[in-house]
Amino acid sequence: MAVTVPSDKHFRRSRIHATRRSHLRAKPVVRVIRAVLGLCVLAAGGYVAAQAAVDMLGLRVRHITVHGNQRVSTVEVLNLLEGLNGDSLMTTDLDRWRARLFASPWVADARFRRRLPATIDVEIRERQPAGIARIGNELHLIDAGATPIDEFGPRYADCDLPMIDGLVVDRSAIKPQIDRARSQLVMRLLTDLSGHPDLAKRVSQIDVSDAHDVHVILDGDTAVLRLGDMKFAERLGSYVELQAALRERVPDIDYVDLRFGERVYVGPSHTAASQAPATNTTPPPARDAGARRQQ
C-alpha cells in the first residue's frame, strides 16, 4: 500500500544550508568587532597606566627656562606658555607650545628641550631690526625683510638704524599697506649692505618711493645718492671714494647719480646754482656735469 507523505518546505536541504552559511559568515565580523574593542580597551588601559607612571615618577613640568631673548621679555614668553607648567613632561606637544610663541613679533624661531626630571628649556631666536620705517603717521622697527616688528618708541632709543621712507604707497589710508615691490627693494639693499658693515653703518636715510631707484643719504652728508635697483654696496663704495674730489668741484651738492657704471653725475643744489659766477649764464644740465670715476 502506498503511503503519501505531505511535503514540507521547511525540511528542504537548501534552506538548511543557507542558514548555516549565513551563521558562518557572521562569525568573522563578530570576531573583528571583539578584537577592535579589545585593542581600544588595551590602549585606554595603556594610556591610564602611562599617566599613572608619569604621576608616580613626578614627570610633570615644574620649571621653564628661557634664554636667547633680549627684546622679548622672559615674562612675555612665560605668559605665552601659560598652561605648560603642570603638563606631562614626556607627552606634552612641544610643537603646539612652540607655535604659541610666534604671537610675539620679536620671535623668529624657538627650540624646546625636555630636561629630566621636570624642566622645559626654551631657546629663543629673535628677529633683528634693520631700519625704522615710516608707515602712515607712525614709525615702526622693521627687519631685513622689510617686515614690521614693533612700533618705534623710547624703549628702542638704543637702536641706531637708518630711517626708511616710501614703503607705503598711500600714507593717508586708514590702514596703510606696505608695497611689496618697495619692500623687496629695501630687502635687497639691506641684504647687500649686510656684507659691508662699514658702509651699512654710514647709511642715515633710505627712500624707496621709486620702486626702481633707491635714494640714500649718508651720515654727515646732505647729498642724495641715487643707487638704482642693484649693486648698492658697489655704488655706495664708489661714492665714498669720490666724495672728497666731488666736494672740491661742487661744494654744495644736491644729488649724485651712481646708476651709470663708470659715469657719475652730480647735481648742484639750487643755492649753489644761483650763486654761480655771472659769466656762467648757461650752465649745462645737471646730468651733463659728469665726473668720471678716478681709476
Secondary structure as GFF3:
##gff-version 3
##sequence-region A 1 295
A	DSSP	three_ten_helix	9	11	.	.	.	ID=ss1
A	DSSP	alpha_helix	13	57	.	.	.	ID=ss2
A	DSSP	beta_strand	63	67	.	.	.	ID=ss3
A	DSSP	alpha_helix	74	80	.	.	.	ID=ss4
A	DSSP	alpha_helix	94	101	.	.	.	ID=ss5
A	DSSP	beta_strand	107	115	.	.	.	ID=ss6
A	DSSP	beta_strand	119	126	.	.	.	ID=ss7
A	DSSP	beta_strand	129	135	.	.	.	ID=ss8
A	DSSP	beta_strand	138	143	.	.	.	ID=ss9
A	DSSP	beta_strand	148	151	.	.	.	ID=ss10
A	DSSP	three_ten_helix	154	156	.	.	.	ID=ss11
A	DSSP	beta_strand	163	165	.	.	.	ID=ss12
A	DSSP	alpha_helix	180	194	.	.	.	ID=ss13
A	DSSP	alpha_helix	197	200	.	.	.	ID=ss14
A	DSSP	beta_strand	203	210	.	.	.	ID=ss15
A	DSSP	beta_strand	213	218	.	.	.	ID=ss16
A	DSSP	beta_strand	224	228	.	.	.	ID=ss17
A	DSSP	alpha_helix	232	249	.	.	.	ID=ss18
A	DSSP	beta_strand	253	260	.	.	.	ID=ss19
A	DSSP	beta_strand	263	268	.	.	.	ID=ss20
A	DSSP	alpha_helix	270	274	.	.	.	ID=ss21
A	DSSP	three_ten_helix	286	288	.	.	.	ID=ss22
A	DSSP	beta_strand	290	292	.	.	.	ID=ss23
###
